[in-house]
Amino acid sequence: MKNTKLAASLLAVSMLATTVLAGCDQTGTENSGPDNSSTPGGNTGDNSNDSNNSGSGSTIDTNAEWKQTLTYDASTVIRMACGYNSTATGIRFDADTAKDGVTLADGKTYHTNDFKPTWVAVMDKLKFSIEDKYQGNSASKEFPLWQEQLDAIDFVAGGASDLTAAGNAGMLLNIADYLDSMPYFSAYLDRNPIVRLSITASTTGQSEGAIYFSPYFDGVNDIERMPLMRTDWVAKLLNGEGKFEADKSGETAEAVYQPYMPTSGSVDIEVVKLDGSGTETIKKDYSKYGNIVAKMNDKGKQSGVDAVNMLRDYIDATYDGYYGNDRANLFIGQNAAWDADELVALLRCIVANSNTLNNSDTIYGIFTRTENSNQRNVDMFRLAGHLFGVRGLESRQDYLYVGNDNKLHDARTEEDTYKAMERMHWMVQEGLISPEFVSGANKIETPNYLEQDLGFMHYDYSQTQTVYNKTKLDEAAGENYTAVMVPVAIWNDGTGTKYMRFTESWRSVKTDGWAISLAGVGYSATNPAPKDASQLTDKAKAILTLIDYAYSKEGMILMSYGPDDFLKKDGSGNVETFSFNGEQWPVISDKNAEDLWTYANGSYTDYARKYIGSTLSFVKSQAFEYQCTYEAGKLGAQKISTAIALGTIKHPELALASNPWYTSVPTVLPNTDAEVGEINAQADLKSQFGTSNNQINKLLDIIRKGFGDAGFTSAAEAAKTVDETYGAKIATDYRNRAWERLVEYYKSL
């Protein structure tokens, strides 16, 4: 039966319930920082000891019941041009989604143009009406349609940069003026300084500290993407006593990839214990066997069987028997310690043993979700950053990161970035990366790779990708695709070289949000909005109330889960909860769990956006998504969560960290119009490193074809060209001016 395992998973979640929420009418907190709890599905921490983590906003008790601050007439109508990215992901049902009517967990049947359950609940709770004006575009395309007619709408979706520019041009209401009347939103900003900095539009003049849009979080303060592997293949090759044997095997390619990790000496690595109970230090002792890549390279082409046995011997010797006969745990265990060189050795074994693993002559080592989509191809260089210790390749803004000098640096100007791309190209030359990625021509997507047993590994989201265990893999045969630990790499955080795990894939403010049209809510240059929130028009007060409500615990639940009827109840009608990130969050109802599969084939975000109307903006709690993660994916993600909680995986902080290298880059910087003009004048910097479909990206070009195909001769020449000829030095200088002003502004709060 389709939902058997999910139901079992939800039963287990339900059994974790320790409290009930009467109507979920409670509020909670959202923390940030390096000290993380070990609860299922993710983590948050507490920056209470960080001197920079103290804003000037409300001291509201966020555990108290949500209280409305502003009042307005119940006849108020808000004209909303708001949605996610299509007519299917707006606040009302479109014809393709509703069809002849869909009956959801609340027992109601919804038809075309009906408001989705979340937005019905919003109107019922906040006592205003909505006129839907959304045209069905992504935020970056929706706002330009309205920019010249902002008097026709009140609340509009847009890209953060566009909204910031429009706000500075006097087109949008400055939300910062009314934070005293938005205690829940204000408290959230106080707890997450980088969120505040990411939405601050200006640090100078009369608009100093202005905020022109409510931010959107697709989860917050949690890991985002992670490596995913066919873990059953790793176990099949590496586990067991004696030598690996196979009736038939292929041959490894001519070696191209060269060692990244040391070839002699030893390295201490902190890992989580196998049972997850704590941490321990293990040693990679290269004196026992040598570097596995160097050893394989010395031997040259060899059979797949010989390659596997060489890797087995290496693991036994280098880790002094630590992994025993469960050698696969080097890669897939809670106590995993794998690095880039060990991955390359494993990939060589995987590709050369296709007959053992999938009864064919072909296996692709690393692939991306959609090979002809530049938007997904960029995950390949994001993975490279993790493998080879390069910051800025998975930045919240362009390719920027904060150095330990508290200045912004652009990864595109650094030689190590291009050396990492060269290493990925070596893998391409050995046939360890899918040829479809290299050509970018075919339309093979992840489900096909897994369904046909063609793909071993990619870098992506756990929830959306591990659902293929149910829909594409043969679980009865032991097939398993799940998240594995991020790799050990050589990182320098400014305090010296470290062999550690670090992920830059950390959830923060997304690049779009929803803004209030000044003209729409009744104001203009000659009729400016009053600073006193109580004197605003009813439209303005209603929208500010909606934003504030969305940042209360009750609002977060609604904007993530949908209304109360979508939650699981006990015998007394109270909502059952489970512990997630140190807080109690609702368990989804059984009907909700079934509908997830009936309507969206297990994809939480598709289901929530298209049917419930949640996760369109504001804060999406990962608590719902965690419950919707397929069991195999949940087990893998839990290992990563435990490692983060115990400190063996480092990550950026949503605060001004004591070592700035760990500070997350704001999603938007408050550059002046003149500075933005100078940055945009560096046209090659933007056009040659695109991350959207049908755009050029030099990093991908190097991975696929090498330096020559990208127009460079070496890593050093590429870095210098981008810095000097493409204008990165100029652009980074202007961005640093904004960053310095932003830090000074925040310290003054």
Number of C-alpha atoms within 10 A of each C-alpha: 4 12 17 10 14 21 15 12 18 21 13 13 20 20 12 16 17 11 15 19 16 14 15 22 15 17 19 20 16 22 21 23 26 22 16 24 20 22 17 22 25 27 26 24 19 16 22 13 9 13 12 17 23 19 19 13 19 18 12 11 14 19 12 13 15 21 11 14 16 17 14 18 13 13 11 17 17 22 20 22 28 30 31 26 19 16 20 22 29 27 32 28 26 21 14 10 19 20 12 11 14 16 13 19 21 16 11 11 13 21 19 17 13 15 22 23 26 25 22 18 16 21 16 11 11 17 16 20 18 16 12 19 19 24 18 20 22 19 24 19 16 23 25 15 13 19 18 10 12 20 17 17 24 26 27 26 31 29 21 29 19 17 29 26 20 18 24 21 10 17 25 28 26 24 20 19 18 19 20 17 21 25 25 31 22 23 25 21 24 21 24 25 21 25 25 23 27 25 28 25 29 26 23 15 7 8 17 15 24 22 28 29 29 23 23 21 22 19 23 26 25 23 23 18 22 24 20 26 24 20 23 17 21 22 17 13 24 24 18 15 9 9 14 18 14 11 7 14 20 19 17 26 17 13 19 14 21 14 18 19 20 15 17 14 12 15 14 13 19 20 24 26 16 16 11 16 10 14 17 13 10 16 15 22 20 20 13 16 18 19 24 25 25 19 17 19 18 10 11 12 15 16 16 26 23 20 24 23 18 19 23 22 17 20 24 17 18 20 20 15 13 16 18 15 17 16 25 23 23 21 23 25 22 22 23 24 26 23 23 20 22 23 16 20 22 24 25 26 29 28 28 28 29 22 19 21 21 14 12 12 15 18 26 21 25 22 27 26 23 19 23 21 21 21 16 17 23 21 22 23 22 21 26 23 24 28 25 25 23 27 28 22 26 24 21 23 18 19 18 23 28 24 19 18 11 20 18 23 22 23 24 25 25 19 17 19 26 26 19 25 26 23 23 26 25 21 24 23 20 19 20 27 29 21 19 18 26 20 12 17 12 14 14 17 16 21 19 15 19 23 15 13 22 22 25 25 24 23 23 22 17 25 26 18 23 28 25 24 21 20 15 18 20 15 13 7 8 10 16 21 26 28 31 27 26 25 27 26 25 20 19 17 15 13 10 7 11 17 18 22 28 25 22 25 20 21 20 28 27 23 20 25 28 26 32 28 29 25 22 22 26 17 20 16 10 6 10 13 21 13 12 11 21 16 12 18 17 22 23 29 23 24 20 23 21 19 21 26 26 24 28 29 25 20 26 21 27 28 28 30 28 27 24 24 19 24 25 20 22 11 7 8 12 17 25 27 26 22 20 23 22 18 14 19 25 28 27 27 21 19 16 21 22 20 19 21 17 13 16 16 17 26 19 23 24 19 22 23 24 27 31 30 30 30 30 26 24 25 25 24 23 21 25 21 20 22 24 25 24 25 22 21 26 22 17 25 29 22 26 23 24 25 26 27 22 20 20 20 22 17 23 27 27 30 29 27 21 13 15 22 25 25 22 27 30 28 21 25 26 29 24 19 12 10 17 16 12 15 22 14 15 17 12 14 19 19 14 16 19 18 19 14 12 11 15 17 19 23 24 23 19 25 28 25 17 25 22 11 13 19 13 16 12 16 21 16 16 22 22 18 16 19 21 12 13 21 21 25 19 15 21 19 16 18 23 18 17 20 24 14 17 25 15 12 17 21 14 9 11
